[in-house]
Amino acid sequence: MARLTHTVTVAPLDRGWFEEAAGTLVDLLDGSRARADGSVLLADGRAVAGLRLLKGRHLRSGARYGETPEPVKPGADGRVPAGSGTPGADGRVPAGSGTAGAADGLARPGTAGAGAAGGTSSPGASGGVPAPGPSATVGAVVLRAWRPAHSVEVESRVAEDGLALRLKVRLSEPRRPRALGLSLSGHRPAGGSLYRFSGRGAADLAAWWAAVDRLPSALPAARPPVTARAAHRLAKARLTVTPHPADDGSWRISVVLSVRGRWLLRPVGAVALFFARRPVERGFREAVENAAAQWNTALAELTPRHGEALRAEIADALTETEPEPDKTVPGGPTDPWGPADIGGPEAR
């Protein structure tokens, strides 16, 4: 077993500001609505950037969201590739278009993604468009629960380069977050057990604030507020994060990573670690220090606003659009999670 540990110093986050920002974000989303074309609008009428309701009722269990379909760019020959779709006047993507299947993360016979992966975009015998090559990416977010006073649960599905990922996140008491839980699983549909992995993580935010509110001379928390575990057929890993206040008001964060080989990898891994321990330790330290530097940079860029000023800043961030890169949209791949019913946004 390998055990790596490193401690870094980071700028502290004000609990009052964090909880106010979280509550403001939840209130903005709770007051939003979805139009018939699937776009999500805040109470002031501005659309949330890059977000579209693809199926179900807005902020109801089972609602499926995805990115706004991108405009299709003509190719070098001036033609629009088959399987590329843009929404029509009703906000829906025509049948047989690649964006329709990609946005919903689904595939059905006669539509994009129904063919074998081959990277082509010409219709097949059934009129459908074969799925593109392995570099295609498809994603969708499913809302499992929206109870702002109790919990929010979402599930994200992403397929890229033949690898299917599923991430579930649960936040307790979103307006004043107390705990965050997540689970991750991944597999390659065409692969075996070596292409499967899973992981779970939990952050006890109440325990975190209690830990950083201790006196600098007090002992660190006995139980780490942040833990994560990952499992693969060949190895298992455990990560813990424990904060402790420093004399100058900053936080000292101790990160511990334990990795244990499984099956025949155990003796092989022990030999490999014997010769590569220093590079592995150096890489771990650099990763932790880079994460701390990004945290400090993000906090330095935050504006300590409150009330309506904070609300306006968060609303601007939600509705701000970024320039799209110039690229051609291919047809949508098949859904690695299996078939499901397809439907457009319902009346709200």
HELIX and SHEET records of a PDB file:
HELIX    1   1 ARG A   15  ASP A   30  1                                  16    
HELIX    2   2 GLY A   98  ASP A  104  1                                   7    
HELIX    3   3 SER A  193  TYR A  195  5                                   3    
HELIX    4   4 LEU A  205  VAL A  212  1                                   8    
HELIX    5   5 LEU A  265  GLU A  301  1                                  37    
HELIX    6   6 GLY A  307  THR A  319  1                                  13    
SHEET    1   A13 ALA A   2  VAL A  10  0                                        
SHEET    2   A13 TRP A 251  GLY A 261 -1                                        
SHEET    3   A13 ALA A 235  PRO A 245 -1                                        
SHEET    4   A13 VAL A 226  HIS A 232 -1                                        
SHEET    5   A13 ARG A 196  ASP A 204 -1                                        
SHEET    6   A13 ALA A 179  HIS A 187 -1                                        
SHEET    7   A13 LEU A 163  SER A 172 -1                                        
SHEET    8   A13 SER A 151  GLU A 160 -1                                        
SHEET    9   A13 THR A 137  ARG A 147 -1                                        
SHEET   10   A13 ARG A  64  GLY A  66 -1                                        
SHEET   11   A13 ALA A  47  LYS A  55 -1                                        
SHEET   12   A13 SER A  39  LEU A  41 -1                                        
SHEET   13   A13 ARG A  33  ALA A  34 -1                                        
END                                                                             
